[in-house]
Amino acid sequence: MKVAFIQTNPECSLGSMYIASALKEEAECRVFIKAYEDDFYTSVADYKPDVLAFSAFTGGWQELLTISREIKERVSTFSVFGGPHPTYNPDIIHEEGIDAICRGEGELAILELVKSLKREDINYKIQNLSFKTENGECIKNAVRNVNVEIDEIVFPDRDIYSHYFHMPDFKNNICTRVITGRGCPFNCTYCFNHALKEIYSGKGTYLRVRSVQNVINELKFLKEEYGIMDCDFVDDIFGINPNWLEEFGISSNNLGLPFSCLSHVEYLNEKYTQNIKKAGCKLINLGIETGDETFRRKVLKRSYKNTSLYKAAGLLRKYNIPFCTFNMLLLPGENIEMATKTLSVNLRLKPFDAFVAIYQPFSGTDLAAYSAENHFLDEGPIPIPRDFFTDSILENPQKRKLIRLFYLFSAVVKFRFPCFITTKLLIYLPLDGLYKKIFNLYKSEIRKRYLYGLQGLNEKMSLMGFVYKLFCHKEPKGPFLKITVSRN
């Protein structure tokens, strides 16, 4: 039995790796990445997979559906779609090219599916799965109880990506990502967590954290097997249990693995910051989302004030922990005044990087419902774009100006030039092509410094060097390298 996990781009899918581990005794598994294959369809067909597995995100699932149809024309195989989009949009089971979908956690469900396919007797009653039978009938099953014995889940199988480990930075991206638990205690309206909690209502404890020793064992394995030099914890919020975090800090001392993680301003007190510093944290990501406190509290359901953000930033600077902020623009009903509040807050926070995305109203979330109810969104299917860096589908009379601010946002926060007032003027100028070049160059340069490892955190970005490269399209030499803008 062979299982082919299909991806379009070189992204790390912990879900696929966890499922591959669950299938270890039943099937051979590998990933096929379309962007890395010279003849993608021939490569997949030559592998002769019995199962095609897709982790589908809203905005990218249509492309995966096209790929599934194309492969199924070349080889007889069973296609199953899992991930966020099928979980919250289960009706895609009716689409041609999909034989089954998986909602929620998939390790046990896909294992049962593979076992039944090996017997050539499909079990159409597997929980978490919905099926389309040969006669076109759709069978939808309920989700099973959550797996509360989280320490018993086998470590993700990273070798399913080994065919691409020779690609620059790719192995590090795959082998350094670790998750210490599942679930989130918050109910932010733009996020899927509140919807997933409803799906698993009455099915067991939604928020689960692995034991410290279990996490340490995985880190030791990754260091010995793959030689990782740092780690990226991708939990929704890392270290939410103070006792767990303190124990982790003590246990991880001998590993010598610096790490990055995502935290929350409501956890960033003195004790938390001390413990996470002792544990080896070198970079923290914080969700700001918007600088407008009223909108953040009433609409996004994030209750903290901007003063709490400034206090958290002060603590992080006190313990010399760089931090990045996550922000959104073109939120439903957002205007220039609201958006520039977000810019102003970031300028005051002085982060290492201010990541910004264009808000997308994912179906199934409360904020998407809010967008529709307030007539910022047309009725019917939501045509989410492939990424967060293209456009907004929400109605907004100031959309063009807000997108210009989006392109300039990160560079303005990083270099603090042009000044805040000048930025407010620039968004009225139709220089969209230049602003997009600034955005793309900044994203490329900042990526070199921390997205593929923490070793680059100390590399400074030169404003003059950045401008030189923007207009001359080459690396600066000489004095440009000595002119740096750094606030950390």
C-alpha positions in Angstrom: 0.0 0.0 0.0 1.4 3.4 -1.0 0.2 6.8 0.1 1.2 10.0 -1.7 0.8 13.2 0.1 0.3 16.0 -2.5 1.4 19.6 -2.0 1.7 22.5 -4.5 4.4 24.4 -2.6 7.2 23.6 -0.2 5.3 24.0 3.0 5.7 22.1 6.2 2.6 20.0 7.0 2.8 18.5 10.5 -0.6 17.0 9.9 0.7 14.9 7.0 3.8 13.9 9.0 1.7 12.8 12.0 -0.6 10.7 9.7 2.4 9.1 8.0 3.7 8.0 11.4 0.3 6.5 12.2 0.5 4.6 8.9 4.1 3.3 9.4 3.1 -0.3 9.8 0.5 -0.3 7.0 1.8 1.8 4.1 4.7 3.4 2.4 4.4 7.2 2.4 6.0 10.1 0.7 5.3 13.7 -0.3 5.2 15.0 -3.8 5.7 18.8 -4.1 4.5 20.2 -7.4 6.9 23.2 -7.3 9.9 20.9 -6.9 9.1 18.3 -9.7 10.2 18.7 -13.3 7.4 16.4 -14.4 5.0 16.3 -11.5 2.2 14.1 -12.9 4.6 11.6 -14.3 6.4 11.3 -11.0 3.2 10.7 -9.1 1.9 8.2 -11.7 5.2 6.3 -11.7 4.9 6.0 -7.9 1.5 4.2 -8.4 -0.1 5.5 -5.2 -3.1 3.6 -3.8 -4.1 6.7 -1.9 -3.8 10.4 -2.6 -3.8 12.5 0.5 -4.4 16.3 0.4 -4.1 18.8 3.3 -6.4 21.5 1.9 -6.5 25.1 3.0 -9.3 27.5 2.1 -8.0 29.5 -0.8 -5.9 26.6 -2.2 -8.2 23.6 -2.3 -9.4 24.3 -5.8 -5.9 23.8 -7.2 -5.6 20.6 -5.2 -8.9 19.4 -6.6 -7.7 20.0 -10.2 -4.5 18.0 -9.4 -6.5 15.2 -7.9 -8.7 14.9 -11.0 -5.6 15.0 -13.3 -3.8 12.2 -11.3 -6.9 10.0 -11.2 -7.1 10.2 -15.0 -3.6 8.6 -15.1 -3.7 6.1 -12.3 -6.4 4.3 -10.3 -6.3 5.7 -6.8 -8.4 6.8 -3.8 -8.3 10.5 -3.0 -9.0 11.9 0.5 -9.0 15.5 1.4 -8.2 16.6 5.0 -7.1 19.8 6.7 -8.9 23.1 7.5 -11.1 23.5 4.4 -12.8 20.1 4.4 -13.2 20.3 8.2 -15.3 23.5 8.0 -16.7 22.9 4.5 -17.6 19.2 4.4 -19.9 19.6 1.4 -16.9 19.5 -0.9 -17.3 15.7 -0.7 -19.7 16.2 -3.6 -16.9 17.5 -5.9 -15.7 15.2 -8.7 -12.1 14.0 -7.9 -12.8 13.5 -4.1 -13.6 10.1 -2.8 -13.5 11.0 0.9 -12.9 13.9 3.3 -11.5 13.9 6.8 -12.8 16.4 9.4 -10.6 17.3 12.4 -7.7 15.1 13.6 -6.9 12.4 11.1 -4.4 9.9 12.4 -6.8 7.2 13.5 -9.4 7.8 10.8 -6.8 7.6 7.9 -5.3 4.5 9.5 -8.7 2.8 9.6 -9.3 3.9 6.0 -5.9 2.4 4.7 -6.6 -0.8 6.6 -10.0 -1.2 4.9 -8.5 -0.3 1.5 -5.9 -3.0 2.0 -8.7 -5.5 2.6 -10.4 -4.2 -0.6 -13.5 -3.7 1.6 -14.0 0.0 2.3 -15.5 0.7 5.7 -18.0 3.5 5.1 -18.6 4.0 8.8 -15.2 5.4 9.8 -15.7 8.3 12.2 -14.3 11.7 11.0 -14.6 10.6 7.4 -17.3 11.3 4.8 -17.4 9.2 1.7 -18.7 9.3 -1.9 -19.6 5.8 -3.0 -19.3 4.4 -6.5 -23.0 5.1 -7.2 -22.5 8.8 -6.1 -24.2 8.4 -2.7 -22.6 10.6 0.1 -22.1 9.1 3.5 -21.3 11.5 6.3 -20.0 10.2 9.7 -19.7 12.0 13.0 -16.3 13.0 14.4 -14.8 10.7 17.1 -13.8 11.7 20.6 -10.5 13.6 20.7 -7.4 11.6 21.5 -6.7 12.8 25.0 -3.7 10.4 25.4 -1.6 12.9 23.4 1.7 11.5 24.6 0.9 8.2 22.9 0.8 9.9 19.5 3.9 8.9 17.5 6.3 11.6 16.6 5.7 13.0 13.1 7.5 11.2 10.2 9.7 13.9 8.7 11.3 11.4 6.2 8.3 11.6 4.0 9.9 14.9 2.8 13.4 13.4 2.4 13.3 13.4 -1.4 13.6 17.2 -1.1 16.0 17.6 1.7 18.7 18.7 -0.8 16.7 21.9 -1.5 18.1 25.0 0.2 16.7 25.7 3.6 13.9 23.1 3.1 15.2 20.4 5.5 15.6 22.9 8.3 12.0 24.2 7.7 10.6 20.6 7.9 12.7 19.3 10.8 12.6 22.2 13.2 8.8 22.7 13.5 7.4 21.1 16.6 4.0 21.3 18.3 3.7 20.8 22.1 -0.1 20.6 22.3 -3.4 20.8 20.5 -6.1 23.4 20.9 -6.3 27.1 22.0 -8.0 28.6 25.1 -9.2 31.7 23.2 -12.1 32.3 20.8 -10.9 34.9 18.4 -13.6 35.5 15.8 -11.3 35.4 12.8 -9.8 32.1 13.8 -11.1 28.5 13.3 -10.5 27.5 16.9 -14.0 28.4 18.1 -15.6 26.5 15.2 -13.4 23.5 15.9 -14.4 23.5 19.5 -18.0 23.3 18.4 -17.3 20.4 16.2 -15.7 18.6 19.1 -18.2 19.7 21.7 -18.9 16.8 24.1 -16.1 14.8 22.5 -13.5 15.2 25.2 -10.9 17.8 26.3 -10.2 20.1 23.4 -7.1 21.8 24.8 -4.3 19.2 25.4 -0.6 19.6 26.2 2.1 17.0 25.8 4.2 16.2 28.9 7.5 18.0 29.1 9.5 14.7 28.9 7.6 13.7 25.7 8.5 17.0 24.1 12.2 16.7 25.2 12.3 13.2 23.8 11.3 14.5 20.4 13.8 17.4 20.5 16.6 15.0 21.4 15.6 12.8 18.5 15.5 15.7 16.0 18.9 16.9 17.2 20.5 13.5 16.9 18.8 12.4 13.7 18.6 15.6 11.7 21.2 17.8 13.5 18.8 20.7 14.1 20.3 23.8 15.7 17.1 25.5 16.7 13.4 24.9 16.9 10.1 26.6 16.0 7.2 25.8 18.3 4.1 26.2 16.2 1.5 25.9 19.0 -1.3 28.5 18.9 0.1 29.7 22.3 3.3 28.2 23.7 3.7 27.5 27.5 0.2 28.4 28.7 0.7 26.3 31.8 3.3 28.1 34.1 4.4 24.9 35.8 4.9 23.2 32.5 7.0 26.1 31.2 9.1 26.2 34.3 9.7 22.4 34.1 10.5 22.7 30.4 13.1 25.4 31.0 14.9 23.1 33.5 14.7 20.0 31.3 15.8 21.7 28.1 18.9 23.3 29.5 21.2 20.5 28.4 19.8 20.4 24.9 21.1 23.8 23.9 18.3 24.4 21.4 17.2 28.0 21.0 13.6 28.4 19.8 10.9 30.7 18.5 7.2 30.5 19.5 3.9 32.2 19.4 2.7 33.8 22.7 -0.2 36.0 23.9 0.0 39.3 25.6 -2.2 38.1 28.4 0.4 35.5 29.4 3.4 37.8 29.2 4.0 38.6 32.8 7.3 38.8 34.6 7.4 35.1 35.6 6.4 33.9 32.2 9.0 36.0 30.5 11.7 34.8 32.9 10.8 31.2 32.4 10.7 31.4 28.6 14.0 33.2 28.5 15.6 30.5 30.7 14.1 27.8 28.4 16.0 29.2 25.4 13.5 31.5 23.7 15.2 33.7 21.1 12.1 35.1 19.3 8.4 35.5 20.2 5.5 36.1 17.9 2.7 38.2 19.2 -0.8 38.7 17.6 -1.7 42.4 17.6 -4.2 42.1 14.7 -5.4 45.8 15.0 -4.4 48.8 16.9 -8.0 49.9 17.3 -8.9 48.8 20.9 -12.7 49.0 20.5 -12.8 46.9 17.3 -10.3 44.5 18.8 -12.4 44.0 21.9 -16.0 44.1 20.5 -15.5 42.4 17.1 -12.3 40.3 17.3 -13.0 39.2 21.0 -9.4 40.1 22.0 -9.9 42.1 25.2 -6.4 43.5 26.1 -5.6 47.2 25.7 -2.7 48.8 23.9 -1.1 49.7 27.2 -0.8 45.9 27.9 1.0 45.5 24.6 3.5 48.2 25.5 4.1 46.6 28.9 4.7 43.2 27.3 7.1 44.8 24.8 9.0 46.4 27.7 9.3 43.0 29.5 10.6 41.4 26.3 13.2 44.1 25.9 14.1 43.8 29.5 15.0 40.1 29.0 16.5 40.8 25.5 14.0 38.7 23.6 13.3 40.0 20.1 9.6 39.8 19.0 7.5 39.9 15.9 4.0 41.2 15.6 1.1 39.7 13.6 -1.3 42.3 12.1 -4.2 42.4 9.7 -5.5 45.1 7.4 -8.8 45.4 5.5 -10.8 44.1 8.4 -14.6 44.4 7.9 -15.5 48.1 8.0 -11.9 49.2 8.6 -11.0 52.7 7.4 -7.7 54.6 7.1 -7.9 56.0 10.7 -8.3 52.4 12.1 -5.5 51.1 10.0 -3.1 53.8 10.9 -3.7 53.1 14.5 -2.3 49.6 13.9 0.7 51.2 12.2 1.1 53.7 15.1 1.0 50.9 17.7 3.7 48.9 15.9 5.9 51.9 15.5 5.7 52.4 19.3 6.3 48.7 20.0 9.4 48.6 17.8 9.3 44.9 16.9 12.0 42.9 15.0 9.4 42.4 12.3 5.8 43.5 11.8 4.1 40.8 9.8 1.0 42.0 8.1 -1.7 40.1 6.1 -4.9 41.1 4.3 -7.8 39.7 6.3 -9.7 36.9 4.6 -13.3 35.9 5.8 -12.9 32.2 6.2 -16.3 30.5 6.1 -17.3 28.9 9.4 -15.8 31.7 11.5 -17.7 34.3 13.5 -16.0 37.2 11.8 -17.0 35.9 8.3 -20.6 35.8 9.6 -20.2 39.4 11.0 -18.9 40.5 7.5 -21.9 39.1 5.8 -24.4 40.4 8.3 -23.0 43.9 8.0 -22.9 43.8 4.2 -19.2 43.8 3.7 -19.4 40.5 2.0 -21.7 39.2 -0.8 -23.9 36.2 -0.1 -22.8 32.8 -1.5 -19.5 30.9 -1.6 -16.5 32.9 -0.4 -13.8 33.1 -3.1 -10.8 33.2 -0.8 -7.5 33.9 -2.8 -4.5 31.6 -2.7 -2.6 33.7 -0.3 -2.9 36.7 2.0 -0.9 39.1 -0.1 -3.2 39.8 -3.1 -6.5 41.5 -2.4 -9.5 41.7 -0.1 -12.9 40.3 -1.2 -14.7 42.6 1.3 -16.5 45.7 0.2 -14.5 48.8 1.3 -14.5 52.3 -0.3 -10.9 52.9 0.9 -9.6 49.5 -0.3 -7.0 50.8 -2.7 -5.4 53.1 -0.1 -5.5 50.4 2.5 -3.7 48.0 0.2 -1.0 50.6 -0.4 -0.6 50.8 3.3 -0.4 47.1 3.5 2.5 47.0 1.0 4.4 49.7 2.9 3.5 48.6 6.5 6.4 46.2 7.4 9.2 48.3 5.9 7.9 51.5 7.6 7.8 49.8 11.0 11.3 48.2 10.5 13.1 51.3 9.3 10.8 54.0 10.8 11.2 55.9 7.5 9.4 57.5 5.9 7.8 59.0 9.0 4.3 58.3 10.1 2.8 61.5 8.6 4.6 60.9 5.3 3.2 57.3 5.1 -0.3 58.7 5.5 0.3 60.9 2.5 2.0 58.2 0.4 -1.1 56.0 0.4 -2.9 58.6 -1.7 -0.3 58.4 -4.4 -0.9 55.8 -7.2 2.6 54.2 -6.9 1.2 50.7 -6.4 4.0 49.0 -8.5 6.7 50.6 -6.4 5.0 49.8 -3.1 4.6 46.2 -4.2 8.3 46.0 -5.0 9.1 47.3 -1.5 6.8 44.7 0.0 8.3 41.8 -1.9 11.9 42.9 -1.3 11.3 43.4 2.4 9.6 40.0 2.7 12.6 38.4 0.9 15.2 40.1 3.1 13.5 39.5 6.4 13.0 35.8 5.5 16.7 35.4 5.3 17.1 36.6 8.9 14.7 34.3 10.8 12.2 32.3 8.8 14.7 29.6 8.0 16.5 29.5 11.3 17.3 31.8 14.3 21.0 32.2 13.4 20.2 35.2 11.2 18.5 37.2 14.0 21.7 39.2 14.6 22.0 40.3 10.9 21.0 43.9 10.7 19.0 45.3 7.8 20.5 48.5 6.4 18.1 51.1 5.2 20.5 52.5 2.7 21.4 49.0 1.5 17.7 48.1 1.2 17.0 51.2 -0.9 20.1 50.5 -3.1 18.9 46.9 -3.7 15.4 48.1 -4.4 16.5 50.4 -7.3 19.7 48.7 -8.4 18.6 45.1 -8.1 21.8 43.9 -6.6 23.6 43.5 -3.2 25.1 46.7 -1.9 28.9 46.9 -1.3 31.2 49.1 0.7 29.8 51.7 3.1 26.2 50.5 2.7 27.1 47.4 4.8 28.0 49.7 7.7 24.8 51.8 7.8 22.4 49.8 9.9 19.0 50.5 11.5 18.5 48.4 14.6 16.3 48.8 17.6 16.9 45.4 19.4 
